[in-house]
């Protein structure tokens, strides 16, 4: 009998490896053996106790690649031995959002690692309809498709196009991937963060410029200098703090677009009339859809993006406790942290 090691966050700051039974796939499901899993900012938030959707105990993880161990005959061409990734957002299928095809913002959405247990186990089961052929991409690369899809979905929500000047607030994984996605759309893209190390890394990955978000006056001055006082066509919030959402409102041009990807628990008290004054278009962006995953697998497969460049740290799955602890203490220096199964 195979053993199945599981990484579980029991409460904020406490994570442990447990031994569980290998799950048995039900009809319509496949058994997957994990290869790589990325630690998302939401997983780190669950570990810290700051994530809005956290509950405990919780198995984290929704960014992963895997090998198919068992699968029934299907019409998707998926077979045993294939290396795949998966869509980790479970929708109800019956709410108003689902009935309109907006499955990514299902009113009862359950994302793996957040509202339901995630993928940081050696073996998991997944509905076949949520599994996507990796098209020959490496397991390490495929584990990064899900966060890329989150960012790509937000960029599409903001209708980013060639010639736009875009500012991304937050140079973590989602922010950097939003920058890359916006660059693929032909935009001129700047990125802002409080950590100079992350900004330096963003420049290496293709950002057109950076803004160190050290104080409001400096931020405002640099926005004006970059845009000649016009403001940015699109601002993208990828942090989840009141201050960074305010940055996006302030930095957006009159008639600009503001996209909120970041998730937070805090309230923001601000002059909402600025939305009216600037006639801003504000878009929430939640999760991603099948088309995002398939588009990005194709884009990466064509060599347009080297996703593995965003990986700064790799840990063995058995060292997941150390990985979370290190990430918690050194988040300013670490971009994408990956577990190897």
Buried (B, 14 or more C-beta within 10 A) or exposed (E): EEEBBBBBBEEBEEBEBEEBEBBEBEEEBBBBBBBBBBBBBBBBBBBBEBBEBBEEEBBBBBBBBBBBBBBEEEEEEBEEEBBBBBBBBBBEEEBEBBEEEBBBBBEEBBBBBBBBBBBBBBBBBBBBBBBBBBBEBBBBBBBBBBBBBBBBBBBBBBBBEEEBBBBBBBBBBBBBBBBBBBBBBEBBBBBBBBBEEBBEBBBEBBBBBBBBBEEEEEBBEBBEEBBEEEBBBBBBBBBBBBBBBBBBBBBBBEEBBBBBBBBBEEEEEEEEEEBEEBEBBBBEBBBBBBEBBBBBBEBBBEEEBEBBBBBBBBBEBBBBBEBBBBBEEEBEBBBBBBBBB
